[in-house]
Amino acid sequence: MSVAVLYIRVSTDEQAVKGYSQRSQAERLVKYCSLHNIEVFDTVFEDFSAKTFNRPQWMKFFETLKTKNTKINLVVFTSWDRFSRNIADAYSMIQKLRKFGITPHAIDQPIDLEIPESKIMLAMYLATSEVENDRKSKSVRLGIYKAKQEGKWMGKAPLGYQNRQSAAGRKYIEPKEPEASLLRTAFEMIAENENSVNYIYKQIVSAGLKCSRSNFCNLIKNPVYCGHIIIPEFGAEKKHIHDGLHEGLISTLLFEKVQEVLDRRRKNPPKKTVINEHLILRGILLCPNCGKTLTGSGSSGRYNKYYYYHCSLGCKFRTRADKVNEQFMFFFEKIKCPGTIY
């Protein structure tokens, strides 16, 4: 008597298609095995694409074959597109299964793999599945391309936006606070060209933005924030930018100003920063009110120029730099080890 594992696969986009349901496949496979005197050893249910064999349940089943001695000599499924939609992967997996003494079998498209001519039919079944898969993939890419040409944002909303859906079912993105305001402030600070991008990034993160530095460097170059959409290369069409349907966080003018600043800095990297002797603790001290990193600047009085450590992004904390520096040096002298030369 043959011993079989029933393999039942339905990808997410096939769930609602009549005839592809897991229940329907299971009923037909069990009935087939009963009529042909085949013992069912186990049933493997899969909800995953057949583009590759890197499928959770299949990999688990295959590991079992490598680690345990079983009486299985058949893997039974309804049709070859349930097994694979990739010709090369299918042939490779068939060879691996046959090394374990297991033959794959499609009840709707039966093939005797011992007959050389049957490989022609197998190739046709597998090629048909792969072509159908490629056609669907191309249709999806074309659909996304057309949607972007209409100005629609596709996929998960970028940082500073959130995905929404209208009552009519139209999907769109809209600004999300407080991220939108923080990013708007970041663009404005970069355009002023007074501080490094790294310094601005730290200020924005300390104000509440959750974002990695690499992601921040990428998003400040993304035209989505001024209301545009990047249209990728497709066929003969080259990559270009199109007006989006969403609301921009900043103006196109401000975005272009930021790109000019970034471009100049790439071409002319800043020289090593010289520490202002009046603001030796700038970028080190933390604001006692909000916890942000303090910056510093000078203010001209009637007779002299006075320096202050102060907060930014809305906090009004400010203190005389000379007083703080004096207290720091006094503390530094107290903790200095005897005999140490500075």
N, C-alpha and C positions, 0 to 999 in steps of 0.2 A: 504493500500500500504506500502511495506517495504521501508525504507529509509537507504541508504548505504553510507559509506565512502570507496572510492577506495584506496587501499594501493598498491603502486607501488615501488618496491625496486630493485635496481641494485647496487651491490658492484663494486668497482673500477676495480677489475680483471675480471669482467664479462661484461664490457661495450662493448667489441668488439664481444661477442659471439652472434650468430644469435638466435633470439627468446627471448633474455633477455633484449633487449633495452626497455627503458621507453616508447617510442612511441608505440612499438608493444604491450606491456602490456596494455597501456591505451586504444588503439583501441579495443582490445578484451574485456576488462572489460566494456567499455561503450556499446558495442554491446550486451553483455550478459545482462546487466541491462535493456536495451531497450526491448529485447525479453521477459524478465521475469517480465516486468512492475515494475521495481525497480527504485525509485527516487534516483538520485545521489546528495547527500548533499554537498560533498567536495571530493577532490582528494589529497592524501598525496604522494609526491614524495620523495623517500629516496635514497641516494647514500652512503650506509654504510653496513658493514658486519652484518650478522645475528647471530653471535656468542652469542650475548646478546641483551637485549632490551634497552640497553643504547645507543640508536640511537637518534640523535638530533630531527628529524621530528616526530618520533614515540612518544618520550617523550613530545613533544609540543602538539601533538594530544591527548595523554592520560591525560595531565593536563587540557585540554579543557573539557574532559568528567567529570572531578572531580569538575570543577568550574562552568560549565554551564549546564542548562537543555536543552537537544537536543532531537529530534525525531529519532535519529539514532538507528537502531536495527540490523545493519549488518556491518561488515568490510569485504570487498570483495577483494580477490587477486587471482592471477592465479594458484599458487600451494603452498603447505605447506612449501616448502623451501624458498619462498618469505616471509613467516610469521616468521619462525624461523628455525635454524639449531641446536637447543639444546632442547632435550626432556623435561628436568626438567623445563627450563624457559618457554617453550611453554605451558605445562600443567598449570603452575602457572598463566601465562597471560590469558589463556582461562577462568580460574575461575574468574579472576579480571574483565574481559570484561562481563561475564555473570551476575555479580553482578549489572552491569549497564544496564542489559537487552539487551546486544549486543552479537550476535553470529558471530564468525569468519567463513568465507566460502571461500573455494578454488574451482574455477570453473572447473579446470581440475581434481581435486580429491575430488568431493563432498562427504560429510559425514553428516549424520543426527545424531547430538550429543545427541538427545533424545533417540536413540536406544542404549542400553548397548553394543551390539555386535560391534557397529561401532567403539568403542574405540580400537578394535584390529587393524582395518585398519588405524586408526589415528596413533597408536603407530608405525606401519610399515612405514608409510609415513615419520614421524618425525625421526625414527631411521635411515632410508635410508639417509636422509639429513645430520644427524649428523655424520654417518659413512663416507660419502663422504667428509664432511668438515675435519674430522680427517685425512682422507687419504691424502687430499691436504696439510694439515699442516705438516704431516710427510714427504711428498715429498719435501716440501720447506726446511724443516730442514735438510733433507738428502742432498739436493742440496747445501746448504750453507756449510755443513760439508765437502762435496767432494771438493768444491771450495777452502776451507781453507787448505785442505790436499795438494792441488796443489800449495799452497803458495800465494793465492789471498787474498787481504784485502777486506772484505765485509762490505758494508754500508758507512756511512759518514767517511771521512778521519779524523784521529786523529790530534790534535793540532800539527802544524809544517809541515803538509802535506796538499795536495789539491787533490780532485778527478779529474781525467782526463779520456779521452777516445780517443783511437787511431782512425786512419782513417778506420781501419777494424772493428771498433766497440768494441774493447777490452777495458774494464774498468780497470784502475789502479790508484795508488796514487804516487805522486812525491813530493819532498821537496818544501815547500813554505817559501819564505823569507818575512820579517826578522825573523819570528818565528823559523825557522829551526836553524839559527845561534845562536839565543838567547838560545834555548834549548841545543844546543851543548855546549855553554859556561857554562850553568848550570851544565851539567854532568861533565865537566872538573873541575869546582870549587868544586863540591861534592867529586870527586875522590881525590882532594888535601887534603881533611880532615882537613882544617884549620878553617872553619867557619861552623856555624850551618845551617841546611837546611832552617830554617826560615829566617836567615840573607840572604842567597843566593837567596831565593824566592823574598825577598823585593828588592834586587839589580836587579834581572832580570825583575821584574815588573816595577821598576822605569826606566829601559832601554827600555820599550815599550811592554813587553809581557802582553797580556790580558788573565788572567787565575786566577781562584780561588785557594786558598791555598790547599784545599782538592784535587782539580783536579791535582795540581802540584805534591802533594805527591803520587798520584796514577800513574801519567805518568812517573815519574822517576823510576818506578818499571816495566814498560811495555816494553817487549823485542821487540816490533815493531820498537823501535828507533835504534836497532842494526840490523835491517833487518830480524827479525823473526816474526812468527805468532803463536798465542796461539790457539791450537786445543782443543775445549771443549770436555768434556766427552760425548760419544754418544754410546748407547747400551753397549756392552762389552768393548769398547775402553775407556781407561782412558785419562784424560786430559794430554796433552803433548805439546811440542814446536816444530815447524817445520820451516825450512828455507822459507822465504818469497820471492816473486818475486820483491818486491820493493827495492829501495835504502835505506840503513840505514843511519841515521844522524851521528851515532858514530860507532866505532868498537865494536865487541863482547867483546874484552879485556877490553875496557873502561867501558862498561855496567856491566860486572862482577865485576870490581873494585868498582864501585858505589854501587852495591848490597852488597859487603863485608863491605864497610863503613857503610851503613845503618843497616846491620845486627849487626855489632859490637856496634853501638850506641843504638840499641834496647836492647841488652844484658847488656850493660854498659852505662846507661844514663849519660850524662855529669854532673859534679857537678856544683853548682851555680857559675856563672861567677863572677870573681873578677875584679872590675873596675880598670884599670890602672890609677894610679894617674896622669900620664903625659898626658893621653888621656881621660879626664873626659867627653868630649863632643862628643866622637866617637859614631856614630849612631844617633846623634841628629841634627848636623849641615847639611845644604843643600849646595850643590855645587852652587856657583854664576854663573857658566857658563852653566851647563846643568840641574840643579835642582835635581840631584840624592843625596841620602844620603851619606855623607862623612864617610869614614873609617879612620883608622890611624895606623901608625907603626913607629918603631924606626930605626934609621940609625946610625951606629957606625962611629964616626969621628976619627981623630988622637988621641985626648985626651979625648973626652967625647962622650956620646951617645945622639943624637938629635932626637926629636920626631916631626912628621908631621901629619897634617890632609890632606888627599888626596882623590881624586875621583878614580873610577875604571871603568872597561869595556870601555876603550878607551879614556876617558877624562884625560887630563894631569894636571889638577889643583892640586896645592900643596901649603901648607902654614905652617909656623912654629907653632907647637902646643902651645909652651910656650907663644908666643905673643898673640895668640887667647885666651888662658886661662886667661892671665893677663887682657885683655880687658873685658872678661866676668865677672871676679870678680869685676872689677871697676864698671861695669854697675850694677852688683848685689848689691854692696854697696850703690849705688845711690838710688835704688828703695826699699831698706830695710826700713820697717816701724820703726819709733822711739820706743825704749823700747822693741823691739822684740828680744828674745834670740835665737841664732842659735848655 
